[in-house]
Amino acid sequence: MEVMYKKTDVGSIPADWDVRTLSELFDKGFQNGVFYEVDRKGKGVPIVNVSDLYGSVPIKEHSLEKFDATADEIDRFLVCKGDLFFTRSSIVPSGIAMCNVYDGEIEHNAVFDSHVIKLSVNQHEINPLFLCLQCRMPYIRRFFIANSKTATMTTIDQKAMTGCPIPMPSLPEQERIVETLQSFDTYIDNLAELIEKKRNIRDGALEDLVSGKTRLKGFNDEWSVRRIGNCADIYQGGTPKTTNLHFWNGDVVWVTPGEITKNKSLYIHASERMITTDGVNNSSATILPKGTILLCTRATIGYLAIADIELATNQGFKNLVCKPDIDNVFFAYALMTKKTEMLSKAIGTTFLEISKKALSGIEMRIPSFSEQQAISAVLIAMDEEIEALENERNKIIQIREGAKDDLLTGRVQLKV
């Protein structure tokens, strides 16, 4: 059957949906919270504060800090499952009236602070989580921002919020929408837990394998102790003169430490900025071969990646081109365990940096080349499994966002 739509103040919605204002959904209406005193935090009952409203939806009781509220304050500012909260002020307009909903239990006597507004709704008419999700949609956010006031800060009063229009299907359809979106959230949370578990296993394996504490089957030769300077040639990076346009926007990939810290993979093959060959020749930068280990040695010491193409770096690196008997992947993994030692050898006032000499002298335990490669293969497989899980989680998050937009606007309707 074809779905019929109608035009409303919040856009086109299914003909069998209504538009209700917040004031029509009140149970106890809006309420201000308890005055938050810093010297009373850390013990007592859970308290909902501003930062909780910007976190994940819904608010979970275990994530809340504690506040030493009196019995009278608990009675006056009690939080119940399904209560909604809105920020009453924000430094920027985009943060005003940010909404979240409480998912804890009344037995633990949670309260809320005076910087947020609580709304108790009639749960016989509307599902609180459905309402919260609607209040975070762009068309509702625009209403709140348009009805706020800006002076030193952006603020909104309760009267202005009461007229906010909410697209509403029947309660059973609301609950079906919430159930559908929660099934996505459960799957995403399960993936996140699995990823964390796999990361912990990988981190333990990394420490054990590159130290020789755990040996792979078939390998029992003694390991040698060698300094980094005997395992790899070390090249400094550099920056061409920024005022010379002929040195920039060329065809040489030029990497900075910030791109390494943001990089999620062991390998890097692209950069936000490019330099020219003249830029390389007129600076201390060097065109480095594919496979070079790019090691951050200034400020963000110890972060690294392997160059997947020829490229250059700025001076925040000591770049390692491994000797023929050193597997670069094994060596990169082994370097990950040396961050604390690198930091202990770093000096500086404006920022810490480890010198080429100090880096060269750090000792590494090195197995045979074939064992290095075997260790690399095990760790790469672990990283690839984690990366695949992260890609799956990101894919589901995107699907969930699309489903949320479709379901909350009625573009897609679920059978009840």
Summary of the structure (lengths in Angstrom):
residues: 416
radius of gyration: 28.4
end to end distance: 14.4
largest distance: 77.3
contacts: 1310
relative contact order: 0.12
helix: 41%
strand: 26%
